[in-house]
Amino acid sequence: MTRPRRVTVVEVGPRDGLQSQGVVLPPETIIEFVDRLGEAGLAVIEVGAFVSPRWVPAMAGSDAVLRGIHRRPGVRYPVLVPNEQGLDRALAAGARDISVFTAASETFNRKNTNAGIAESIERFRPVVRRARDAGVGVRGYVSTCFGCPYEGPVPHEKVREVIRLLDGIGVGDFSVGDTIGVAHPEAIQAVFELLLREFPAERLALHAHDTRGTALANCLRALDLGIATFDTSSGGVGGCPYAPGATGNMATEDLVYALHAMGVDTGVDLNRLVDASRFLEGHVGPLPGRVYRAELATRARAPK
Amino acid sequence: MTRPRRVTVVEVGPRDGLQSQGVVLPPETIIEFVDRLGEAGLAVIEVGAFVSPRWVPAMAGSDAVLRGIHRRPGVRYPVLVPNEQGLDRALAAGARDISVFTAASETFNRKNTNAGIAESIERFRPVVRRARDAGVGVRGYVSTCFGCPYEGPVPHEKVREVIRLLDGIGVGDFSVGDTIGVAHPEAIQAVFELLLREFPAERLALHAHDTRGTALANCLRALDLGIATFDTSSGGVGGCPYAPGATGNMATEDLVYALHAMGVDTGVDLNRLVDASRFLEGHVGPLPGRVYRAELATRARAPK
């Protein structure tokens, strides 16, 4: 397998990032953030979730966000959908791409969705069917693929089994998540080699968390295996390492910087991306991304 | 080349780390930090620098530190030495290992030492000879091997040339430094493959900086090439990413965690290392290491 020369970065800051950040932003702020991310060249930007505002207050304005963004040609703006009611709202607001979600750990999935894995996937069957009938793309998130906060290690075979179930209900592609940031390059290799036996690389993404500083090494190992889609958040929004319980999304800038240095194209303009993160930082407080902070420091030292 | 099963971590927190942190700690605090690092199983701990206190106030107490630490059998406690006067002080205080330093960039070396590279290495000739005559080990630091803040990219061949000069005056082993944190795994591979043509892996170390989040990926690539010595600082002391001008030493915990997860031995007890970093944090303020912060968060959530 030759290493991909071009990578698709799935920017999850406006949804996964803000949801974990613990702040509620008005729709107009999220809209400006999304538009700035689009201007920076990101081709896939996750913009919201049609979940109950009682569960996730930060996503209460997703209708307004999806209606308010300035869609750029060729850019996709997926939203998270938990059930048919969520799908109705998403479609009404103009969604053209949705994501459903489950986990590779039974305990985690029960705590998160109040259902076992197989049951949660069955519940998604009508959502996926109706989305596909409407010509809407469907992604499946699989959490805790490398470890679970309740169960500890997760068998690699379990990840494949869950993705087979998602494939069986018509999900188009799969985001393999290291939810608690315990993956390392050898675990990445083991899981993806297993998945690549029956799914093409184009249908697989790595959703790496940088909780323990391993995210870039993990992405680069997956890249060597042919994986060319990675989920990251602008500035690393979604779990500051200085806060207890940090979730630690991988920062988009950190991935883009390293890939560009190694001659891999992303289509992202790093300077404009830093501008988008800086805009967001003004609303949520300090962001932890390393390249983001290094770039700000460089700008601060530059002659005016 | 088979990947090493065991790695030597060179803990540079008490010298390189504190020197860049911008705080001056009393010798007794540094002594306790060093002793805690020794208890955590670190086999090489850089404890000070015999440079002018006017240049580097943080290292003014290095005599007292070297005299005050509780030396553990098998542990080495190197100190930085800039000239013969520094060597005299180091030997008088009981140093058994010293380090000299130069750079792979002429401009950086001139700004740092007021001499060209070849000239600075000539100046070290009597220092190295006298140290070796006294049975003292000598390491050579080479800064800016992957990029220079003044010159930009540094030719790989220049790194080899500088290490040849250090070898020529009797330096025993070499720390290849990514001073400004711009290396990526392919640059690591190019430089170390060049060096390994004439120097054995046992004489080479990587001194990675995590300014842009690439340090772990860089260390793992070097490990794959047979490199088994890495310089890191406890908690990542020596350049907080939240501060302008951050230097960003790689955090010892981040390296140790990833290596252990991948089955590579370091001899370090991660819990005790976190204790040492927490002790230091009480004196210098928040430390940026990712595993360090994740471990603190885990402890905060654990039932009492």
Interface residues (C-beta under 8 A of the other chain):
Chain A: G181 V182 H184 P185 E186 A187 D210 T211 R212 G213 T214 A215 L216 A217 L220 P241 Y242 A243 P244 G245 A246 G248 A251 D254 Y257 A258 A261 M262 G263 P286 P288 G289 R290 V291 R293 A294 L296 A297 A300 R301
Chain B: G181 V182 H184 P185 E186 A187 D210 T211 R212 G213 T214 A215 L216 A217 L220 P241 Y242 A243 P244 G245 A246 G248 A251 D254 Y257 A258 A261 M262 G263 P286 P288 G289 R290 V291 R293 A294 L296 A297 A300 R301
